[in-house]
Amino acid sequence: MSKNKNTESNDKIVKVIDNFLSEEDHSKLLELFYHPSFPWFYSDKIISSEDNHFHFVHVLFDSNNLSVSRMFDEYAVKALMKRIDAKALIKVKANCTTRTENIIKTDFHIDYPENFESTTGIYYINSNNGYTFFEDGSKVESVANRFICFPVGLKHAGTNCTDEKTRRVININYF
């Protein structure tokens, strides 16, 4: 059974849904994104070229660049997309940040212009002490199989973790 809770943030709603996928579907996502041959790609910036941080990414779907990864056709990814029930996808990207001694926060950002009426979603692949946070100080912990969504114009930021080897999430922008 999914547990739903809403948190007010900057006069907009952040919806948090725990146990978003069935245990079977979540296990398949874990298997996919932790498989030794999963193709992660190095990115020398997380948000802006001014930050000194890096992470690994895999763009699963990007309507702007008309690109679709073969991993997008995996059963586990399709199960996630079906559960979101989006009318149209804009971008789906997996992010993998590595453990450091201290939590590193990224800069606040929005994924698309605020007048672009769409939704940002984040699916947490693994549990760790990293989190997503908002300008008003609220934060959502990284809990495996949790999904959050909020209006695209709501500024947010993320962190890495210090207690696991990596923090892995899937960012989804959709209508």
Sequence and secondary structure as in RCSB ss.txt:
>XXXX:A:sequence
MSKNKNTESNDKIVKVIDNFLSEEDHSKLLELFYHPSFPWFYSDKIISSEDNHFHFVHVLFDSNNLSVSRMFDEY
AVKALMKRIDAKALIKVKANCTTRTENIIKTDFHIDYPENFESTTGIYYINSNNGYTFFEDGSKVESVANRFICF
PVGLKHAGTNCTDEKTRRVININYF
>XXXX:A:secstr
  EEEEEEETTEEEEEEES S HHHHHHHHHHHHSTT   EEES SS TT    EEEEEEEETTTTEE GGGGSH
HHHHHHHHHT SSEEEEEEEEEE  SS  B   B SS TTS  EEEEEE S  S EEEETTS EEE  TTEEEEE
ETTS EEEB  SSSSEEEEEEEEE 
